[in-house]
Amino acid sequence: MSRTVPAAILTAFQQGETDFVLFIEAEFDGGDVFLWSGIGERTIGAKTYQGAGNLLGLSETSETSNIESRGQTVTLSGIDATLISLALTEPFQGRPFTSLIGLMDSDDQMVLFSGRMDTMQVEDTPAASTIGLAIENDMEMLNRVVQRYYTSASQKSRFPDDRAFDFVTSLGNQNLPWGKGR
């Protein structure tokens, strides 16, 4: 995936600085969730990220020149009951998710991974509460089987007024002269 790297982040990469922070953006019906790996609130543009500190974790993210789908896992531990409730009740599968990397002293951000939420593991014990969220790359959609057929019924299930396939069965037995007239 090609992307533009902001100058401040590129300079930090080149100098080997270690003040990078992570940001995640997850879209839900009840409201989007914006978290970052620092403490307190941080506003960048129109988005206010809630600090999760070192309780926010991302799995390794890698890219290859091959055409393949790689996922990412996000973990959030030591969280309060409101996020556990959101995780258990809110529909999440197939919703957009983005992880970004930025600098502690700059508002510049760069997309690290973008995909769709897939599965969620919630562990709520007296000792600790942890949410693990698996994210699929958008390329994973290419591997899914499409459950549609070239039939009138299949077409009408999506577009009730479309009659494009109504006459397909009658075409199979028709004699259609082709080329020179008889």
C-alpha positions in Angstrom: 0.0 0.0 0.0 1.6 3.3 -1.0 1.1 6.2 1.3 2.4 9.6 2.0 4.7 9.9 5.0 4.5 13.4 6.6 7.9 15.1 6.8 8.0 15.1 10.6 7.4 11.3 10.8 10.0 10.7 8.0 12.6 12.8 9.9 11.8 10.9 13.1 12.3 7.6 11.2 15.6 8.7 9.8 16.9 10.0 13.2 15.8 6.9 15.0 13.6 8.8 17.5 11.4 6.7 19.8 8.6 9.1 20.7 6.1 7.4 18.4 2.5 6.9 19.5 -0.3 4.7 18.2 -3.8 5.8 17.3 -6.8 3.6 16.5 -10.1 4.6 15.0 -13.1 2.2 15.1 -16.5 3.0 13.7 -19.6 1.8 15.6 -23.3 2.7 15.2 -23.4 4.1 18.7 -20.4 6.4 18.0 -16.8 6.1 16.8 -14.1 5.1 19.3 -10.8 7.0 19.1 -7.9 5.8 21.3 -4.2 6.6 21.5 -1.3 5.1 23.4 -0.7 8.2 25.6 -2.4 9.5 28.7 -5.4 11.9 28.7 -7.2 13.3 25.7 -5.6 14.4 22.5 -7.4 16.3 19.8 -6.1 16.1 16.2 -8.3 17.8 13.7 -11.9 17.1 14.6 -11.2 13.9 16.4 -10.6 13.6 20.2 -8.6 10.5 21.1 -8.9 9.0 24.6 -5.7 8.0 26.2 -5.2 4.3 26.8 -1.5 4.4 27.8 0.3 1.1 27.6 -3.0 -0.8 27.9 -3.4 -0.4 24.1 -1.5 -2.9 22.0 -1.2 -3.7 18.3 0.1 -6.9 16.7 3.0 -6.7 14.3 2.1 -5.1 11.0 3.9 -6.0 7.8 3.6 -5.6 4.1 5.0 -7.6 1.2 5.2 -7.0 -2.5 3.0 -10.1 -3.0 -0.8 -9.7 -3.4 -1.9 -11.2 -0.1 -4.1 -10.3 2.8 -2.6 -9.8 6.3 -4.6 -8.9 9.3 -3.9 -7.1 12.6 -5.0 -7.7 16.2 -5.7 -4.9 18.6 -5.8 -5.5 22.4 -7.1 -3.3 25.1 -6.6 -4.3 28.7 -7.6 -3.0 32.1 -10.7 -1.3 30.7 -13.8 -0.1 32.3 -17.3 -1.6 32.1 -18.6 0.8 29.5 -16.2 -0.4 26.8 -16.9 -4.0 27.8 -20.7 -3.3 27.4 -20.0 -1.6 24.0 -18.0 -4.7 22.9 -20.7 -7.1 23.9 -23.8 -5.3 22.5 -22.7 -3.2 19.6 -22.6 -4.8 16.1 -19.0 -4.5 14.9 -18.3 -7.1 12.1 -17.4 -5.5 8.8 -17.1 -2.0 10.3 -14.2 0.2 9.3 -11.1 0.3 11.5 -7.8 2.2 11.1 -4.6 2.2 13.1 -2.2 5.1 12.7 1.3 6.1 13.9 2.2 9.6 14.9 4.7 11.5 17.1 4.2 12.6 20.6 5.0 16.3 19.9 3.3 16.6 16.5 -0.2 16.2 15.1 1.1 14.5 12.0 -0.2 10.9 11.5 0.3 8.1 9.0 -2.0 5.2 8.3 -0.4 2.0 9.6 -3.2 -0.4 8.8 -6.8 0.0 7.4 -9.4 -2.7 7.3 -12.6 -4.1 8.7 -13.4 -5.5 12.2 -13.8 -9.2 12.1 -13.9 -11.1 15.5 -13.8 -9.9 19.1 -12.6 -11.8 22.2 -13.8 -10.4 25.5 -12.3 -11.6 28.7 -13.9 -10.1 31.8 -12.6 -11.6 35.0 -12.2 -10.1 38.5 -8.5 -9.8 37.9 -8.6 -8.0 34.5 -10.8 -7.1 31.6 -9.3 -7.5 28.1 -10.7 -7.0 24.6 -9.0 -8.5 21.6 -10.2 -7.4 18.2 -9.1 -9.1 14.9 -9.0 -6.8 11.9 -9.1 -8.0 8.3 -7.4 -6.3 5.5 -9.9 -5.0 2.8 -8.3 -7.5 0.4 -9.8 -10.4 2.4 -13.1 -9.5 0.7 -11.7 -11.0 -2.5 -11.6 -14.4 -0.8 -15.3 -14.4 0.2 -17.8 -16.4 -1.8 -20.5 -14.3 -3.3 -24.0 -15.8 -2.7 -25.6 -14.3 -5.8 -26.7 -16.0 -9.0 -27.6 -14.9 -12.4 -31.3 -15.6 -11.9 -34.4 -13.4 -11.7 -35.0 -14.2 -8.1 -31.4 -13.4 -7.0 -31.5 -10.1 -8.9 -34.9 -9.1 -7.4 -33.7 -9.8 -3.9 -31.4 -6.9 -4.3 -33.4 -4.7 -6.9 -37.1 -5.6 -6.7 -38.1 -3.6 -9.8 -35.3 -4.9 -12.1 -36.6 -7.3 -14.8 -33.2 -7.9 -16.5 -33.3 -11.7 -15.9 -37.0 -12.3 -16.3 -36.6 -13.4 -19.9 -33.3 -15.4 -19.7 -35.0 -18.8 -19.4 -37.1 -18.2 -22.6 -33.9 -17.3 -24.6 -32.5 -20.8 -24.2 -35.0 -22.5 -26.5 -35.3 -19.7 -29.2 -34.1 -20.1 -32.7 -32.3 -16.9 -33.5 -31.2 -16.6 -37.2 -27.7 -15.1 -37.5 -26.0 -13.6 -40.5 -27.6 -13.8 -43.9 -31.3 -13.8 -44.2 -33.1 -17.1 -45.1 
